[in-house]
Amino acid sequence: MLARTIRTAALAALAALAAAAAPAAPPAAPAPAAPPDLDTIVRRLDDLYRSKTSIAVIEMTIATAKTTRTLRMKAWSKGEDKALIVIEAPPREAGTATLKVGDNLWNYLPRVSRTIRVPPAMMRGSWMGTDFTNDDLVKESSFKRDYTTRLVGPSPSPEGWLVEMVAKPGVVGLWERMETVVSKDGTYPIVARYYDRKGRLARTMTSDEVRLLGGRMIPAHLTLTSTDEPDHKTEMRYVELAFDVDVPDATFSLSSLERPR
């Protein structure tokens, strides 16, 4: 009886030693992050740089294989329907301006004292010889209104969430499809790829230098490159940005567009 008791105790001790020597089980993998709400992402992208009103100071650098030029401009907006952008420097381009009121868009060229109306079909046309389009600057299109959107899933590189946007039938002047990677919390874009109506990648825009502007954490620096012109690059940087400030309605008039500055 005693021998059996000793043998049982020895076996128990050996089992305890074996258990102590065994490697610890790996920690459980963290649960995947819940995807952000798609409607919230789309609304955030639409309103990232606009509010009831806004005033911005912007620098834009346009680089090609042969030249580099930098513009400094000031922009005013009111809601989704009104915007005025005026180039302040360099002197040879100062006073060149763009006005949007509703569906109407005009460019003013002070060197020839001429105002040109831009038709809706030209919203994807170059703004003042840069890689940005008229639509990029005045934000005529709306992701929510003009595109069918889908949250594809997580993006491994860059890390975030991939959102696909396909232009709705019959809407003029838009990209056929866009793929945008937004931050993990869905609050700002990291990279956007734009595809033409033949399904070809036409351009890529990256957004970085996220900082506090107008009380919001948003990218201050945008870089746009063209697939067809790889030696072209346009960078846009928000120097100052204020939301919900006083902007008179008279700001958005043809007389204001053409006013000497």
N, C-alpha and C positions, 0 to 999 in steps of 0.2 A: 504493500500500500504506500509506504514511504517512498519507495523507488519510483512508483508511478507518479507521485506528486512532484518529485524532483524533476522527472523527465518532462512532465507537462510544463513546469515553470521554465525549464531550459528552452523548450520549444517556443514558449511565449516570448522569452527574452530575445531569441534569435529573430523572431518575426518583427519585434519592435525595432531591432537594429537594422534589419533589412528595409523597413519602412522609412527609417530616418535617413538611410543612405540613398534612397531612391530620389531622382531629380524632381524638383517641384514642378507641378503642372504649370504650363505657360499661362499667363493672364489671359482672360477672355478678350477677344478683339473688341474694340469700341464699336458701338452701334453706329451704322452710317448716319450722317447728318440728314435731317429731314429737309427735303427740297423747299426752297422759298416759294411763295405763292406767285404764280405766273402773272396774274393781273397786276399785282403789286410791282413786279419787276418792270412790266411794260409801262405802267403809269410813271414809275420812277425814271425810266429812260426818256420818256416824252418830256418830262418836266425838269430834267437834271439841271439845265442852265436857264430856266425861265420860271416866272411866277406871275402874280398879278401885274407887277412891273419889275423891270431890272435896268441897271446901268452897269456897263462893263468897259474896262480898258483892256485892250488885247494887243499882243504883238504877234506878228505872223512872219515867218522866215521861209522864203521860197528858194530852194536850191536846185540847180540843174548842173549838167556836166561842165557848163561854161560860166555860169553866173550865179550869184547869191544876192538876194535883196531882202530887206526887212521893212515891213509896214507896221506902223503903230496906228491903231484906230480906236474909236469910241463907238459903243453900240447902246441903243436904247430899245426896250421892248415893252409892250403892254398886252398882256394876255397872249393868245395864240395868233391874233390877227394883225398885229401892228409891230413893225420893227424898222429902225433906222440905223444904218452903219455908215460912219464917216471916217475916211482915211485922214489922219492928222500929220503923218510924216511917212516918207521924206517929203521935202517941199515940192518936188516936181509932181507928186501924186496927191498932195494935200487938197482936200475938198471933193475928191472923187467919192461918190456916195451911192448907197443902195437903200431904197424905200420899199417896204411892203405894207399894203393896206388891204386886208381881206385877201381876195384871190389875185390882186394886182401887184405887179412888181416892176420897179423902174430903176435904172442905173443913170446916174448923172456924171458926165465927163466935163469938168470945168475947163480943160484946155481948149475944147472946141465949143463950149457953152451949149452942150446938147444933152437932152434927156431922152433915154431910150427905154421903151416899154419892153419887158421880157415876157414872152408868151409862156403859158404853162408847160408846153413841150420842152422848153429850155431849162427847166428846173435842175436837170442833171448837167447842164452846161457849166463850164469853168467860171468861177467867180474871179474876175479881174486877173485872169491869167495864172491863177494858182491851181493846185490839185484839188482844192475844195470846190464844191458845187454851189450854185445859188441856193439850193435847198439846204445845204449844210449850214449856210450862214443865217438864213432867215427862218429856217425850221418850218417850212410850209407843210411838209408831210407829217403824218402822225402814225406811230407804230400801231396804236390801238385802233385807229379809224381805217387805215389804208392797208394793213397787213393782217394775214392770218398767222397767229403765233403759236409756237409749240415749245414746251420745255423738253428738250431731248434727253438730258441727264447730266451726270457729273462730267466735268472736263478735267483730265489729268494734267494737261500742260497747255496753257497756264491753268492753275487750280481754280476751280469755280464751277459754274453751271452754264451749259450750252443751251442757248435759245435760238430757234430757227424762226425766221420770218419770211413769209411768201406773199408777194403783192397780190391784192385782190383783183379780180378781173375788171377791166375797164378803167382803172385808175391810171392817169397819164403821168409820165415823167418820173417813174419810180424804178428802183432796182428790182429785178425779178425776184431775187432771194438774198437774204442776209443771214449770216451765222454770227452770233454775238456771244462771247464768253463774258459773263458777269461775275463779280466777286462772290465769295462763298456765302455772304449774307444777302446777295442780290441787290445791293444798293448802288453799284456803279459798274460801268463797262470796263473791261480790260483790253479786249481786242475784238474788232468787228471785221468780217470779210464780206465783200459785196460782189454779187454775181449778176452778169448781164442776162439778156433774154435768151442767149444761146447757152446759158449755163456755165459760162467761163468766169473764172475769178478775175475781176476787173481791178480791185484795189483792196488795200488793207489799212485799217486805222487802229493804232494802239493808243491807250489812255493810261497815263501814269502821273506821278507827283501828286498823289492824293493829299489834299490839305484843306483847311477850313477856309471857305470862301463864302461870304454872305451868310454865315451861320450854318453852312452845310459842308460835310466832308465829301468833296468831289474832286475828280482829276483836274489839275490845272494845266496839264500839258497833253496835247494831242499831236500825233504824228501820222501823216497820211502818205502812203506810197502807192504808185501805180504799177500794175503788172505790165502794161504795154510800154511804160517808160521807166525802167528800173533806175535810171540815173536821176530821176526827179524825186524830190521829197519836199513836202510842205509841213512845217511845224507851227502850231498855234498855241500860244500860252496866255492864260488869263492872268493879268497883272493885278487887276482889281475887279471886284464883282459885288454888287449890292442888290438885294431883293426888296420888293415892296416899299419903294421910295417914290417920291412925288415926280411923276413924268406927265406934263401937260399934253392934252390931246393935240394941240397945235404942233407938237414935235413931229407928228406923222402926217405931214402935208407936202405937196409939191413945192410950195414956197420955201419950206424948211429944208427940203432936199437940195434946192438950188441956191440957198443962201450963201453968199461969199463968206469964207472963213479964213 
